[in-house]
Amino acid sequence: MSTLFSTIKIRGTQLKNRLVVSPMCQYSGKDGFANDWHLVHLGSRAVGGAAAVISEATAVSPEGRISTADIGIWKDEHIPFLKKITSFISEQGSVPGIQLAHAGRKASYDAPWKGERLLAPSEGGWEPVAPGSIPFSADTAVPATLSTEGIAKVRRDFIAAAKRAVEAGFRIIEIHAAHGYLLHEFLSPLCNKRNDEYGGSFENRIRLLLEIVDGIRAEIPPEYLLFVRISATDWADGGWTVADSVALVRILKEAGVDLMDCSSGGIIPGVSITIEPGYQVKLAETVRKETGILTGAVGLITTAVQAESILAQGQADIILMAREFLRDPYFPLHAADDLGDITEWPKQYLRAKKKKR
């Protein structure tokens, strides 16, 4: 059997293979509510054989949304439909996960197919918040600087969202601290210029993330999984580095984080990145080897052979796929066939399974 289709046990949860659906924004919610689109989108990937399905960046507060069409989990009324989704995912033998997020200074936008335009408050938008009043670029909003009380509210919002996520049936909680969103903004010296306990030194810049990790780990059941997504490098001079990531992960591991989801970039525009298949895999490999934590590789991983090679070489422990799962919700079923493995098909689809010759 391939490594890709071997099981992996993390805490009290066993994943049936190493293929996980990475969070992918759908821009299809209203007032934070998920709907039938999200049920079918996430549910079909579970039907397709993914070991775990992680929902899109789910806002912990209204102002934490990237766009007006993001889903959220900032109020109890969001729970019932999310529970419908997690129940279906679980029924397919997949583990439901949720990515908790706050967009920070990259908030208050319209959906991409509507021009991804910054929305003013008069158009249903809101004032973004950030560690300081530094805009993402010259043509984006100047965010409001979070006060100490504002930071405390962010921390409370993440912890409350995690508690609701457990009630909604999610068994993997992922904290989004990547791609230039709020928690990444606190980590990176490129946009965190604060001079209080949440800025300046490395220890201060990681403080909010650690407080959130500690708070969530204390609230969720001990057997539930806690992942963190980071941008392992900013790809920019003076920014967050791989060495910073290694130092952070050593602390996160001791705090009870189970797996690091290793992405990169997003903190400033215009950086030079060589985009090629598996271009971020080395980041997951470095974090894994330097800290001993489990890692997930993500980014331009598109074939079964490529995914198997990453795992077989010890570069990561799971494969997180996004765009390939958009193209093919049943990728795991096809990947098993490509690798000569046997994997369980939904009984409703058995008559379509190709017979081995």
C-alpha positions, -999 to +999 in steps of 0.1 A: +000+000+000+012+035-007+019+060+021-008+083+006-035+057+014-021+046+048-039+057+079-026+082+104-037+086+140-034+121+155-044+122+192-077+102+193-086+107+156-077+084+128-076+097+092-083+069+067-057+083+043-034+113+040-055+135+016-072+165+032-094+191+016-077+225+022-099+255+030-113+272-001-133+304+001-166+300-018-179+336-013-215+322-012-227+330+023-251+357+036-247+373+070-222+345+078-246+317+072-236+286+053-262+272+029-269+243+004-239+253-017-215+247+012-232+214+020-228+201-015-194+215-020-179+201+012-200+170+013-190+160-022-154+160-013-162+137+016-181+114-008-150+115-030-128+099-003-110+127+014-098+117+049-108+152+063-126+182+049-117+216+062-142+244+056-133+277+042-119+306+063-148+310+087-150+344+103-149+347+141-166+381+139-185+402+113-155+425+109-133+394+105-148+385+071-127+389+040-159+397+020-196+402+026-202+367+013-179+348+037-194+323+062-189+329+099-194+314+133-197+344+155-232+337+167-251+306+178-276+309+149-248+298+126-245+264+143-275+244+130-267+245+093-230+239+100-240+208+120-259+196+090-227+198+070-205+181+096-230+153+101-230+145+064-192+146+062-189+123+092-214+099+077-190+094+047-161+084+070-144+117+067-134+141+096-150+175+095-127+205+101-131+242+103-106+271+097-112+300+121-101+333+106-100+370+109-091+390+078-076+420+095-066+447+071-076+425+041-113+427+050-145+444+036-143+432+000-169+422-026-167+386-041-140+380-067-165+376-096-179+410-086-146+427-091-131+420-056-137+456-049-131+473-015-166+481-001-173+513+018-195+512+049-223+528+028-221+498+005-223+472+033-186+472+041-169+481+073-136+496+086-109+469+087-087+465+118-050+456+121-020+458+145-014+493+131-027+518+106-007+504+077-026+496+045-019+464+025-012+485-006-016+521-018-051+514-031-065+496-001-081+508+031-061+523+060-071+500+088-079+511+124-053+502+149-065+476+174-065+488+210-055+465+238-092+459+244-097+453+207-070+426+208-087+411+238-120+410+218-102+392+190-089+366+214-124+361+229-139+358+194-115+330+184-121+311+216-159+315+214-159+305+177-139+273+186-165+264+213-193+269+187-173+248+162-173+219+186-210+222+191-215+222+154-196+189+151-162+199+138-134+177+151-105+196+136-100+232+145-075+251+123-064+286+133-056+308+102-024+327+109-012+330+072-017+348+040-016+384+053-047+381+075-049+394+111-028+369+130-001+368+103-002+406+105+008+404+142+035+379+134+052+398+106+075+427+113+066+441+079+032+453+093+034+450+131+051+482+142+035+483+177+055+492+207+035+475+234+033+439+246+019+428+212+047+443+190+084+447+186+102+416+197+095+381+184+080+371+218+056+400+216+046+395+180+037+358+186+018+366+218-017+369+204-015+337+185-002+319+216-030+333+237-055+321+212-039+286+209-039+283+247-075+295+250-088+271+223-068+241+235-083+246+270-119+248+257-120+220+231-122+183+240-087+169+245-091+143+217-100+170+192-073+182+168-058+216+167-040+227+135-024+261+127-018+275+092+011+298+089+029+316+061+062+300+068+080+328+050+070+363+038+094+359+008+105+395+016+135+412+032+128+422+067+098+399+070+088+367+087+113+339+079+115+301+080+138+304+111+110+324+128+085+297+118+107+270+133+110+290+166+073+296+167+064+260+160+086+247+188+065+268+212+032+258+195+040+222+198+044+225+235+012+244+237-008+215+222-009+222+185-010+189+166-001+198+130+013+228+111-003+236+078+027+252+060+018+278+034+036+311+026+033+347+015+004+371+014+016+398+038+026+424+012+020+427-026+045+424-053+069+398-038+089+376-061+080+339-057+090+311-081+057+293-085+062+257-095+047+223-086+052+217-048+070+250-044+060+252-006+068+215+002+103+224+014+087+247+041+067+218+055+098+196+054+120+221+072+094+227+100+089+189+104+125+181+106+135+209+129+107+206+153+093+170+151+058+182+147+034+168+121+031+190+090+008+193+060+021+202+026+001+225+004+005+244-029+004+231-065+002+195-055-019+180-083-011+143-089-012+111-069+025+103-078+036+138-066+017+135-033+030+100-027+066+112-033+063+140-008+051+116+019+075+088+011+104+112+014+093+123+048+086+159+037+052+160+053+026+138+070-005+148+051-013+164+018-037+194+017-052+201-017-073+230-028-076+237-065-072+200-075-102+192-053-121+220-071-113+203-104-120+168-091-141+162-060-133+125-063-095+129-065-088+103-038-108+076-056-089+083-088-055+086-070-059+052-054-065+037-089-034+055-102-012+041-074-027+006-076-043+009-041-076-003-029-099+023-013-135+021-003-160+036-028-194+049-017-218+020-021-240+042-043-212+045-068-199+010-068-214+001-102-192+028-118-159+014-103-136+000-129-129-037-126-093-047-121-081-069-150 
